[in-house]
Structure formats: structure tokens, C-alpha cells
Amino acid sequence: MCGLAGVIDLEGRRTPGTAMLLRMAAALLHRGPDEDGFLVAPGVGLAHRRLSIVGVTDGRQPLFNEDRTIAVVCNGEFFDYLERKVELEAKGHIFRTHTDTEIIVHLYEEHGEGVFNHLKGQFAFVLVDLNRRIVLLARDRVGICPLHWSRQGDWLYFGSEIKALLVSGAVVPAADLRGLDHLFTFFAMPNRRTMFEGVQSIPPGHYLKLAFRDDGGAAEIVERRYWEFDFPDAGDEDNPTDGNALIDEFEATFRRAVEIRLRADVPVVGYLSGGVDSSYVLATASSLRGKPLPSFTIGIPGPKYNETAQANVAAQHIGSRPVVVDCDGSAIGKSYADLVMAADSPVLDTSCAALFSLAREVHSQGYKVALTGEGADEAFGGYIWFKLMELSRLLDVGSLKSTTLMDLLIRKAISPHISFAELARAQSLIEGPHGQSVFYHLVAQAKRRYFNRALNDQLGEHAAYEELALDRERMRRWHPMNRSIYLGYKVHLAGLLLNHKGDRVAMASSVETRYPFLDEDVIALAARVHPSWKLSRSFKDKILLRQAAARLLPKEIAFRPKGMFRAPLAESFFVNTPPFVRQLLSEESLAATGYFDAPRVARDCDLLSSGKGAKLGTFRSLGMVGVLATQLWHHLYLGGGLCELSPARIGEVGLGGYTSQADDCAFQTM
């Protein structure tokens, strides 16, 4: 993948400055260290940093159609580009490169805005139609590749990461308090909202359209959805009597998904944990290649966290020699500033820091592409909350939905001060109850404990659930388990696994991660099958996946119980406590940011410092990570002065290693 950035004059007249485009590209140097490219035209300035993976020698962007009237900059991969290229050449289109990105401009010539129905892969791109004076900013179906934007007056600034917008000098960094509320509600940043006021993320499966006006007025920014997850109506799911035929179909579909994700002009490796998901990906990829892929495994000390023994069993069977990257609590604490900088956001999940270290090791050994197993738990009901939900549904009798009442009572017991009306409203906004409902409610206990009165007053009656943009009408028609799977795709997957645990930690080290379980055809197959092929009546999870995996892997791997990938939480920062931790959590620093209740934070810091952090429990410990990460984010992005760490030099990021000049061949004008 790569990095893209730029600016659009909504009036379509003014030409953006090259110095600003250079700064924006420099901020994304880590996403594309191999080469750069720029386009400057009336109304449009595009910048691109390339991580060369397909068409290494001739894929410099922007790329154009035959008569150079359509231009595109892209971050991502189109895995079936070879087949699309043959089809397009048969229609008379002429390709000038060997890179997959070039199919976009030719498919757009054929289909216009219908182009998205013909793109298969993971992507974010900006396309400029110079003749029709149209600009499209688009993001892939499930949210693998990020794309952010901000309107400032009659200018629109965009970038793969928010730091590219900030270095433009036009987007002034300020905290979005509702973004902070989202983070402390969902453990993630789903949908449009970010931590920066006035900066949005284009949602997965959406694009923005700008059509310049002939009268010189500002173009309207129109957001359109081109794709959404869908499931059959309850009772219409595919539940074949011949299970072998379904397993055969899934095996072939998944094998194809892995096969096309092995397409690269550079070596491909695999991430390997102790679970069936990554093991099945690596085994399938190694089978297709005819030799084992190199693999990388995280080693976190402690019986609750360490999966290296299980990963070694899979590696030995496949024939791969895994590189084990050790990451203890101290290493997590030391890397957190880099993690927050990579994410442009506070990060509550400390295991993201372990994945940050893993990607760094992949890069240090000279690799650019890694296959991962993310998306399997969403597709096939692998998380514990799916089991708890289905267990509670056993009490439902006819129209009497005991599950709904039980969900309300559990959340009321956790938070007696919240009214039943408020709890019921949150439930209705997500067409609940869901297995995740109680989990998110437990996560949200941290904001009720640590947010100070001023912040709560500013948030008022805001409910983060209102902004999830769920298709609630369709949800009502689905099986309850599919409703929960849909919520997982929209919140946990897009907001955490593909964001703080996916693109941002990998691309910080110039590593592209690829996700066979998020292939469009794999998602569609999993969605259409009956929930009993995901979670059995005996509460065995991922049934279809595990039965297919058992054809390639030993049963002890294929049917190994699901284990959550975790790392030590707040205690990570209180092992040989670095000075910046105490400084960020001091009464003075907490007063300066104005988010948190200083006395409560101080009491819990004392517990952690005295080695009694276990008394906090998991969710308060998670909350303390959030407090520290938010303070750290504020220090790095909103002015510094809170601790000894050097804040981000907004406006100078990456310029020391940046070599492009405005007069070299990277700049193209129209």
C-alpha cells in the first residue's frame, strides 16, 4: 500500500502550491519510501508516496488513461487486476504500466461512478476527471485502507493519515470531544468521526463526489454509499444437508482469496499466532506456493498472553520457521508514543503495540507484504460474546424475548445510575441486544470513572451509538446472530482491527497487510450460510472454517479453542515506569488538558505503582491506558508541554529524509 494526500479548490479555479504538497507527502514518507509523484492542475493538487509491490519499476503515480484526461492516486491493491486488464485490453484500452492501479482509470472510462462494482481489493483513491471536472474520493468496502478529509473554507484537504492534513498548515489541530467519547465507548474509532475537530474519515464502502460548477461557486461535497454488508432474511439462509459440498465451496473460495493475495513482485510473508485463522491462511498460502512462507509471531511473556508454543506447532506442521518477536510490558510502554503517532489517535488496546513491533521486525528483515487472519472471527462468530448471546437466546420463547430484558438488567446492574430509558435507547440504536452490548457497556465504565465533570457537561446527551450509521431496517430482518456479526464488522473490525491494529501499525513500518478472510467472495459466502455453520448448538465456533482447515492442518490446530490476542494493560506503563508516564498523569498535566478527573486518576496510579493493579480489574485498567494514551496524544499533537517527550513537529514531519524537488519529474502539471 501507499500514502496519498492533496488539496482541492472547491471553486475549481485556484492552483494549489507545490510547497504544501511536498509537506503533505513528506508526512507520509513511511507509507511510501520508494518514490513519489505529484499532479498540479487548476483546482486540484495530488501527492503520492509509493510502496512499490506490483509493477515495481514502472508504477509511479499519478496514473492516467490514454489521453491523460483522467488521473488517479491510489493506496492499496486490486488483486484480480490481471483478469481485469485482459478484459479491458480486449475492449481497446492501452496500458502503459504493469501496476494494478492502472485498471482504475480504464474501468472508470467504461463505467463512470459504477466503477466500484468492478474493483476487487483493498483501496483508497482519489480520481480526477479533468474533462467532466469531477473528483471522486473513495474507500474500500470493509475499511482496510484509510482516507481522511477536512473542509477549510472553500478548500478540501485529504490524506491517508491525518498528519498529512495537519502539515498543510490549513487544518489546525483541535480535539473532537465526541471522538474521545467514541473511543471510550467502543474501544475503537468506527465510522466518520476522528479525534480531530473538523476532520472526518470516509466510511468503508463510501465515496465523496465533487462536481465543479460552471458558475465558479463552491462544489457540493456529496457522500454516497456504494456497498454494504448484507445477510439473508431470517429463515432464508443457506443450510445444505450435504455439508461436504459446502466445505468444498468454502475451501475453493478461500483458496482463491489467498491465491490472488500472493500476487506481488516482492516476497510475501505471514503473521502466525496460535489460532486456526492465521494458521489456515499460512497453510493455504504455503500449499499454493509449493513451499512454506516465512512467518512472524509475537511472543508476550506470561501464561495469559503467550501463544508461541501453539504457533510453533502450526509452523512445524507447515514447515515454516517463525521469527518470534518478544514484546513484554516494558517494551509496550516504551513504544506507545510511536504507536500513538502512527495512529493519529489515542490507542486503548496495548496489543496494538505488540503488532507495531511485529511489523517493525518484518520491515527490518526486508519484507513489505504480510498475510493475516483478521476477519475470520467476524465472519464466523468466533468471539466469546457471540456464544454468550446465543446462550441467552435459549431463554427466548415465542414473542417473549427474555434476551432483551436480560441485556437491560445486566447493564443496569453494572451502572445503576443510568436509567432504563437510556439503556433501552442505546439498545434500540443498534437493534440489540447483542453479545457486544455488555462488552461495550463495560468498556464505557472507564469514561464514567475518569471523565471529569466539565467534559461530561460538554458532551451533554450525546450518544456515540447514534453515529454508527447502521442499516437498522435491514438488521430487523436478519437472524440475531447475523445482526451481531454485522455490528462487529462495522465497529470492532473497521474501528480497531483494521485501524489501530491493522493499517496504521503496519504502514508505520512500510508493511502492507493483506486479509484473505475479507475477500468479497469469502464475506458473501459466510454471510449467506445459516448461523449453525458459524456457531453450533453445542456452542462450538467457526464450524465451517474449522472443518475446512482440518483438511490442511492437524485437528489440534483446526479445532483449538479461540483465544483473544491480548497484552498486559495499564501495568505495562508501571514496570520500570518511564518519567513521561508520571508527567502525563500529574495533576498539572491533567488540568492542562481538561479531560479527566485528577483525584481518581491519582488513586489508580498509586494502585498500579504499588503492584496492586489487579484490584482495578480489566476495564478500569483499560480505562487507565485510555487516560494515558489521550494525554500522550494531546501532548504530541496539541502543543506539548506535558512531559519530556518531544512533541510532533507539525509542519516538519519527515522533511529531513525527503528528496523530491518541485522541478523534478515527479511533478506533473495539467
C-alpha positions in Angstrom: 0.0 0.0 0.0 1.0 3.6 -0.2 0.2 7.1 1.0 -1.8 9.8 -0.8 -2.7 13.4 0.1 -3.7 16.6 -1.5 -6.0 19.6 -1.8 -9.0 20.5 -3.9 -10.2 24.0 -4.6 -14.0 23.6 -4.4 -14.4 26.5 -6.8 -12.2 24.6 -9.3 -10.0 27.6 -10.2 -7.0 28.1 -7.9 -3.9 26.0 -8.3 -2.5 24.5 -5.0 1.0 25.4 -4.0 3.7 22.8 -4.6 5.5 23.5 -1.3 2.4 22.5 0.6 2.0 19.3 -1.4 5.7 18.5 -0.7 5.0 18.8 3.1 1.9 16.7 2.9 3.8 13.9 1.0 6.7 14.2 3.4 4.4 13.4 6.4 3.6 10.1 4.7 7.1 9.0 3.8 6.8 5.9 6.0 3.8 4.8 3.9 5.7 5.0 0.6 9.5 5.2 0.9 10.2 4.0 -2.6 9.1 7.0 -4.8 6.8 10.0 -5.0 4.6 11.6 -7.6 2.5 14.8 -7.9 -0.1 16.4 -10.1 -1.0 20.1 -10.1 -3.9 21.4 -12.1 -6.4 24.2 -11.8 -8.5 23.3 -8.7 -6.5 20.1 -7.8 -3.3 19.1 -6.2 -2.4 15.4 -5.7 0.5 14.0 -3.8 1.6 10.3 -3.6 4.2 8.3 -1.8 4.6 4.8 -3.1 5.4 1.5 -1.5 6.2 -0.5 -4.7 4.8 -4.0 -4.6 3.2 -4.7 -8.0 4.8 -3.2 -11.2 7.8 -2.2 -9.1 9.7 -0.5 -12.0 7.0 1.5 -13.7 4.1 2.1 -11.3 4.9 5.7 -10.3 1.7 7.7 -9.6 -0.4 9.6 -10.6 -1.5 7.3 -13.4 -3.6 8.3 -16.4 -5.8 7.0 -19.1 -4.7 7.1 -22.7 -5.4 10.8 -23.4 -4.4 11.9 -19.9 -7.9 13.3 -19.1 -8.4 11.0 -16.1 -5.8 10.8 -13.3 -5.7 8.7 -10.1 -3.6 8.3 -7.0 -4.2 5.2 -5.0 -3.3 3.4 -1.8 -4.0 -0.3 -1.9 -4.2 -3.4 -4.1 -6.6 -4.7 -6.8 -6.0 -8.4 -6.5 -7.7 -9.5 -9.7 -6.0 -6.9 -11.9 -4.6 -9.4 -14.3 -8.0 -10.6 -15.3 -9.5 -7.1 -15.4 -6.5 -6.0 -17.6 -7.2 -8.7 -20.1 -10.8 -7.7 -20.3 -10.0 -4.0 -20.7 -7.4 -4.6 -23.4 -9.9 -6.7 -25.3 -12.1 -3.5 -25.4 -9.2 -1.5 -26.8 -7.7 0.1 -23.7 -4.0 0.6 -23.7 -1.9 0.0 -20.6 1.4 1.7 -20.1 2.5 0.1 -16.8 2.5 -3.2 -15.0 0.9 -1.9 -11.8 -2.6 -2.9 -10.7 -3.6 0.7 -10.0 -3.9 1.5 -13.7 -7.1 -0.5 -14.1 -9.0 2.2 -12.2 -8.8 4.9 -14.9 -9.8 2.4 -17.6 -12.7 0.9 -15.6 -13.8 4.5 -14.9 -13.8 5.2 -18.6 -16.1 2.1 -19.0 -18.4 2.5 -16.0 -18.2 6.0 -14.6 -19.3 6.0 -11.0 -20.3 2.4 -11.4 -16.5 1.6 -11.3 -16.8 0.4 -7.7 -18.8 -2.6 -8.7 -15.8 -3.8 -10.7 -13.0 -3.2 -8.2 -11.9 -6.1 -6.0 -9.4 -5.5 -3.3 -8.4 -3.1 -0.6 -8.0 0.6 -1.6 -8.4 4.3 -1.0 -8.0 6.5 -4.1 -8.7 10.0 -5.5 -9.7 10.1 -9.1 -9.8 13.4 -11.2 -11.9 13.5 -14.4 -10.3 16.6 -16.0 -12.8 16.8 -18.9 -16.0 16.4 -16.8 -14.5 18.3 -13.9 -15.4 15.7 -11.3 -13.3 14.4 -8.4 -14.0 11.1 -6.6 -12.5 10.2 -3.2 -13.2 6.5 -2.4 -12.6 3.9 0.2 -12.8 0.1 0.0 -15.8 -2.0 1.1 -14.7 -3.0 4.6 -12.3 -0.2 5.6 -8.8 -1.7 5.2 -7.3 1.5 3.7 -7.9 4.8 5.5 -8.8 8.2 3.9 -9.4 11.4 5.8 -10.6 14.8 4.8 -11.4 18.3 6.1 -13.1 21.3 4.6 -11.5 24.6 5.3 -13.4 27.4 3.7 -13.7 26.5 0.0 -10.7 24.1 0.1 -10.9 20.4 0.8 -7.8 18.7 2.2 -7.3 14.9 2.2 -4.8 12.3 3.2 -4.2 8.7 4.1 -3.3 9.9 7.6 -4.5 13.0 9.5 -0.9 14.2 10.0 -0.8 14.9 6.2 -3.7 17.3 6.7 -2.1 19.0 9.7 1.2 19.8 7.9 -0.7 21.6 5.2 -0.9 24.5 7.6 -4.6 24.9 6.9 -6.1 22.4 9.3 -5.4 23.5 12.8 -5.3 20.5 15.3 -8.0 20.6 18.0 -9.7 17.9 20.0 -13.0 16.5 19.0 -14.6 15.6 22.3 -17.2 13.3 20.7 -14.3 11.4 19.1 -12.9 10.9 22.6 -16.3 9.7 23.7 -16.4 7.2 20.8 -13.0 5.8 21.8 -14.1 5.3 25.4 -17.4 3.7 24.3 -16.3 1.3 21.6 -12.6 0.7 22.3 -12.2 1.8 18.7 -12.8 4.7 16.2 -15.5 3.4 13.8 -17.2 5.4 11.0 -16.6 9.1 10.2 -15.5 10.7 13.5 -11.9 11.2 14.4 -10.0 12.7 17.4 -9.6 15.9 15.5 -12.3 18.6 15.2 -13.3 19.1 11.6 -11.5 16.1 10.3 -13.6 13.1 9.0 -12.9 9.6 7.8 -14.6 8.4 4.7 -16.6 5.4 5.9 -16.0 2.0 4.4 -18.0 1.3 1.2 -18.4 5.0 0.5 -17.1 7.7 -1.7 -17.2 11.5 -2.0 -18.1 13.2 -5.2 -17.2 16.8 -6.1 -18.5 18.3 -9.4 -17.0 21.7 -10.2 -19.7 24.3 -11.0 -19.6 26.3 -14.2 -20.6 29.5 -12.3 -17.5 29.4 -10.2 -19.4 28.6 -7.0 -18.1 26.1 -4.5 -18.8 22.5 -5.4 -21.0 20.5 -3.1 -19.4 17.6 -1.3 -21.7 14.6 -1.8 -21.2 11.4 0.2 -22.5 8.2 -1.4 -22.6 4.6 -0.3 -21.8 2.0 -3.0 -21.7 -1.2 -0.9 -22.9 -2.5 2.4 -22.8 -5.8 4.3 -25.9 -7.9 3.8 -27.4 -11.1 5.1 -30.4 -13.2 4.0 -33.7 -12.7 5.8 -34.0 -14.9 8.9 -35.1 -18.3 7.7 -33.7 -17.8 4.1 -30.1 -18.7 5.0 -28.3 -21.5 3.1 -28.3 -24.6 5.2 -27.4 -27.5 3.0 -27.9 -31.1 4.0 -24.7 -32.0 2.1 -22.1 -30.4 4.4 -19.2 -31.7 2.3 -20.3 -29.7 -0.7 -20.4 -26.5 1.3 -17.0 -27.2 2.8 -15.7 -27.8 -0.8 -17.2 -24.5 -1.9 -15.7 -22.6 1.0 -12.3 -24.2 0.6 -12.2 -23.3 -3.1 -13.4 -19.7 -2.4 -10.9 -19.2 0.4 -8.1 -20.8 -1.6 -8.8 -18.3 -4.5 -8.8 -15.4 -2.0 -5.3 -16.4 -0.7 -4.0 -17.1 -4.2 -4.7 -13.6 -5.6 -3.3 -12.1 -2.4 0.0 -13.8 -3.1 0.3 -11.7 -6.3 3.3 -9.4 -5.8 6.6 -8.6 -7.3 8.2 -8.8 -3.9 8.2 -11.7 -1.3 5.1 -12.3 0.8 5.2 -13.5 4.5 2.6 -14.4 7.0 1.7 -13.4 10.5 1.2 -16.5 12.7 -0.5 -16.7 16.1 -1.7 -19.8 18.0 -5.1 -19.8 16.5 -6.7 -21.5 13.5 -7.3 -18.3 11.4 -3.7 -17.3 10.7 -2.6 -21.0 10.6 -5.1 -21.7 7.9 -4.0 -18.7 5.9 -0.3 -19.6 6.2 -1.0 -23.3 5.4 -3.1 -22.4 2.3 -0.5 -19.9 1.1 2.3 -22.4 1.5 0.4 -25.0 -0.3 -0.3 -22.7 -3.2 3.4 -21.6 -3.4 4.6 -25.2 -3.0 6.9 -24.1 -0.2 6.5 -22.6 3.3 6.1 -18.9 3.6 8.3 -17.1 6.2 6.2 -16.4 9.3 6.3 -13.9 12.1 5.0 -14.5 15.6 4.6 -12.3 18.7 5.9 -13.5 22.0 4.3 -11.9 25.1 5.6 -13.3 28.4 3.1 -14.8 30.8 0.7 -17.7 30.6 -2.3 -15.5 29.8 -0.7 -14.0 26.7 2.0 -16.2 25.2 0.9 -18.1 22.1 4.3 -19.0 20.8 4.1 -22.7 21.8 0.8 -23.1 19.8 2.2 -21.1 16.9 5.2 -23.3 16.8 3.0 -26.4 16.4 1.4 -24.8 13.3 4.8 -23.6 12.0 6.3 -27.1 12.4 3.4 -28.7 10.5 3.6 -26.2 7.7 7.4 -26.3 7.6 7.8 -22.6 8.3 10.5 -21.2 10.7 8.7 -18.4 12.5 10.6 -15.3 13.6 9.4 -14.7 17.2 9.3 -11.0 18.3 9.4 -10.7 22.0 7.3 -7.9 23.4 6.9 -7.6 27.2 5.2 -4.9 29.2 8.2 -2.7 29.3 8.6 -2.8 25.5 4.9 -1.9 25.1 5.3 1.2 27.4 8.4 2.4 25.5 6.8 2.1 22.1 3.5 3.8 22.9 4.5 7.3 21.8 5.4 5.9 18.4 2.1 3.9 18.3 0.0 7.0 19.1 1.9 9.0 16.4 1.2 6.2 13.9 -2.5 6.1 14.8 -3.1 9.9 15.0 -5.2 8.8 17.9 -5.1 7.5 21.5 -4.9 3.7 21.5 -6.6 1.8 24.3 -5.6 -1.7 23.3 -2.0 -2.4 24.3 -1.7 -5.4 22.0 -1.6 -2.9 19.2 1.9 -2.0 20.4 2.9 -5.7 20.0 1.7 -5.7 16.4 3.6 -2.4 15.9 6.8 -4.2 17.0 5.9 -7.2 14.8 5.6 -5.0 11.6 8.9 -3.3 12.5 10.6 -6.6 12.5 9.0 -7.6 9.2 10.4 -4.4 7.7 13.8 -4.9 9.3 14.2 -8.2 7.6 13.4 -6.7 4.2 9.8 -7.7 3.6 6.9 -5.5 2.5 3.8 -7.7 2.4 2.2 -9.9 5.2 -0.9 -12.1 5.1 -3.0 -12.0 8.3 -6.1 -13.9 9.6 -8.2 -10.9 10.6 -11.8 -11.1 9.7 -12.4 -14.7 10.4 -14.0 -14.1 13.9 -16.3 -11.5 12.4 -17.4 -13.8 9.6 -17.9 -17.0 11.6 -18.8 -15.9 15.1 -15.5 -16.6 16.8 -15.7 -14.2 19.7 -16.9 -15.1 23.2 -19.8 -12.6 23.1 -21.4 -14.5 20.2 -21.6 -17.6 22.4 -23.0 -15.6 25.4 -25.6 -14.1 23.1 -26.7 -17.4 21.7 -26.7 -18.9 25.2 -29.1 -16.2 26.5 -31.4 -16.7 23.5 -32.2 -20.2 24.7 -34.5 -18.4 27.2 -36.5 -16.7 24.4 -39.9 -18.3 24.0 -42.0 -17.2 21.0 -42.7 -13.5 21.2 -41.3 -13.3 24.8 -37.7 -12.1 24.3 -36.0 -12.7 27.6 -32.7 -11.8 26.0 -33.8 -8.2 25.6 -34.7 -7.9 29.3 -31.6 -9.8 30.4 -29.4 -7.4 28.5 -31.0 -4.4 30.1 -30.9 -5.9 33.6 -27.2 -6.8 33.3 -26.2 -3.3 32.1 -28.4 -1.7 34.8 -26.6 -3.8 37.4 -23.3 -2.6 36.1 -24.5 1.1 36.0 -27.3 1.6 38.5 -27.2 5.4 38.0 -28.2 5.1 34.3 -32.0 5.0 33.7 -33.7 2.1 32.0 -34.9 4.5 29.3 -31.3 5.5 28.4 -30.2 1.9 28.4 -33.2 0.9 26.2 -32.4 3.8 23.8 -28.8 2.6 23.3 -30.1 -0.9 22.7 -32.6 0.3 20.1 -30.0 2.4 18.2 -28.1 -0.9 17.4 -31.1 -3.1 17.0 -29.9 -5.0 20.1 -29.4 -6.8 22.2 -26.0 -8.1 21.1 -23.3 -10.0 22.7 -21.1 -6.9 22.3 -23.6 -4.7 24.2 -22.4 -5.7 27.6 -18.8 -5.6 26.5 -19.2 -2.0 25.2 -21.0 -1.1 28.4 -18.2 -2.4 30.5 -15.7 -0.5 28.3 -17.7 2.7 28.8 -17.4 2.4 32.6 -13.9 3.9 32.2 -15.4 7.2 30.8 -17.9 7.3 33.7 -15.0 6.8 36.1 -12.3 9.1 34.6 -14.1 11.8 32.5 -14.3 15.0 34.6 -17.5 17.0 35.1 -16.6 19.7 32.6 -16.1 17.1 29.8 -19.3 15.3 30.7 -21.1 18.7 30.6 -19.7 19.4 27.2 -20.8 16.1 25.8 -24.3 16.5 27.2 -26.8 14.0 25.9 -24.5 12.8 23.0 -24.7 9.1 22.5 -21.9 7.6 20.4 -24.3 4.9 19.2 -26.3 7.5 17.2 -23.4 7.9 14.8 -22.8 4.3 13.8 -24.8 4.6 10.6 -26.2 1.1 10.8 -28.8 -0.1 8.3 -31.3 -0.8 11.0 -34.2 -1.5 8.7 -32.3 -4.4 7.1 -31.0 -5.6 10.5 -34.5 -6.2 11.8 -35.0 -8.9 9.1 -31.8 -10.9 9.9 -31.1 -13.7 12.3 -30.0 -12.2 15.7 -26.5 -13.7 15.3 -26.1 -12.0 11.9 -27.2 -8.7 13.4 -24.3 -9.1 15.9 -21.9 -10.1 13.2 -22.9 -7.0 11.2 -22.2 -4.8 14.2 -18.8 -6.4 14.7 -17.9 -5.7 11.1 -18.9 -2.1 11.4 -17.4 -1.3 14.8 -14.8 -3.7 16.1 -13.3 -4.7 12.7 -13.2 -1.3 11.0 -12.5 0.8 14.1 -9.9 -1.4 15.8 -8.6 -4.4 13.9 -8.2 -2.6 10.6 -7.2 0.7 12.1 -5.2 0.7 15.3 -4.2 -3.0 14.8 -4.1 -3.0 11.0 -3.1 -0.3 8.6 -1.6 2.2 11.0 0.8 -0.1 12.9 1.9 -1.9 9.7 2.3 1.1 7.4 4.3 2.9 10.1 7.0 0.4 9.1 6.2 0.4 5.4 4.5 -3.0 5.6 1.3 -3.9 3.7 -1.1 -6.3 5.4 -3.5 -8.5 3.3 -6.7 -10.1 4.6 -8.0 -13.3 2.8 -11.0 -13.5 5.2 -12.0 -10.1 4.0 -12.2 -11.1 0.4 -15.6 -10.0 -1.1 -16.5 -13.6 -2.1 -15.5 -15.1 1.3 -17.6 -12.5 3.1 -20.6 -13.2 0.8 -20.3 -16.9 1.3 -20.1 -16.6 5.1 -23.0 -14.2 5.2 -25.4 -16.4 3.2 -24.9 -19.6 5.3 -27.0 -20.5 8.2 -25.7 -19.4 11.7 -25.4 -23.0 12.7 -22.4 -23.2 10.3 -20.8 -20.4 12.4 -21.8 -21.4 15.9 -23.2 -24.9 16.6 -25.9 -25.7 19.2 -23.1 -27.1 21.4 -21.5 -23.6 21.1 -18.6 -24.7 19.0 -17.5 -21.7 16.9 -16.4 -21.2 13.3 -17.7 -24.6 12.3 -17.4 -24.2 8.5 -13.9 -22.6 8.8 -12.6 -25.3 11.2 -13.9 -28.2 9.1 -12.2 -26.8 6.0 -9.0 -26.1 8.0 -8.9 -29.7 9.2 -8.2 -30.8 5.6 -4.9 -28.9 5.8 -4.0 -28.8 9.5 -3.9 -31.2 12.4 -7.1 -31.3 14.4 -5.4 -29.9 17.5 -4.8 -26.7 15.4 -8.1 -26.7 13.4 -10.2 -27.2 16.5 -8.1 -25.3 19.0 -10.4 -23.1 21.2 -10.5 -19.4 20.4 -8.1 -17.3 22.4 -8.2 -13.5 22.4 -4.9 -11.9 21.5 -4.1 -9.7 24.5 -1.2 -7.9 26.1 -0.7 -6.5 29.6 -2.8 -3.4 30.1 -2.1 -0.4 32.4 0.6 -2.3 34.2 2.7 -2.1 31.0 3.4 1.5 31.9 4.3 0.9 35.5 7.1 -1.6 35.0 10.3 0.5 35.4 7.9 3.5 34.9 9.3 5.9 32.3 9.3 9.5 33.5 6.9 10.6 30.8 4.1 8.4 32.4 4.1 10.2 35.7 4.5 13.6 34.0 1.5 13.0 31.7 -0.7 11.8 34.7 0.4 14.5 37.0 -2.3 16.9 38.4 -0.8 19.7 36.4 -0.9 17.9 33.1 -4.4 16.6 33.7 -5.5 20.1 34.5 -3.9 21.4 31.3 -5.8 19.0 29.0 -9.1 19.2 31.0 -10.4 15.8 30.1 -10.0 13.7 33.2 -10.8 13.6 37.0 -7.3 14.1 38.5 -8.0 12.6 42.0 -9.4 9.4 40.6 -6.5 9.0 38.2 -4.0 9.6 41.0 -5.6 6.9 43.2 -5.5 4.4 40.4 -1.9 5.4 39.6 -1.0 4.6 43.2 -2.5 1.2 42.9 -0.6 0.4 39.8 2.7 1.8 41.2 2.3 -0.4 44.3 1.8 -3.5 42.3 -1.8 -3.8 43.2 -3.1 -3.1 39.7 -5.1 -6.3 39.7 -7.6 -4.5 42.0 -8.5 -2.2 39.2 -9.9 -5.1 37.1 -9.7 -5.4 33.3 -11.9 -2.5 32.3 -10.6 0.1 34.7 -7.1 -0.9 33.7 -8.2 -0.5 30.1 -9.5 2.9 31.0 -6.2 3.9 32.6 -4.5 3.1 29.3 -7.0 5.3 27.6 -6.3 8.2 30.0 -2.5 7.9 29.5 -2.9 7.5 25.7 -5.2 10.5 25.5 -2.7 12.6 27.5 0.1 11.4 25.3 -1.9 12.2 22.1 -2.7 15.7 23.3 1.0 16.3 24.1 2.2 15.1 20.8 -0.4 16.9 18.6 -1.9 19.8 20.6 1.1 21.8 21.8 3.3 19.7 24.0 4.4 20.9 27.5 3.0 17.9 29.3 6.1 15.6 29.5 9.7 15.3 28.5 8.9 13.6 25.2 9.4 15.7 22.1 6.0 16.6 20.6 5.4 16.1 16.9 7.0 18.8 14.8 3.9 19.5 12.8 5.0 21.1 9.5 8.4 19.4 9.6 7.5 15.7 9.8 9.8 13.7 7.6 11.3 16.6 5.7 14.8 15.6 6.7 14.7 12.5 4.6 12.7 13.9 1.7 14.5 14.4 -1.6 11.9 15.4 -4.1 12.1 18.9 -5.5 9.4 20.9 -7.3 11.3 20.9 -10.6 11.9 17.2 -10.9 9.9 14.7 -13.0 7.7 13.8 -10.0 5.7 16.9 -10.6 3.2 17.0 -13.4 1.0 19.9 -14.4 -2.1 20.0 -16.5 
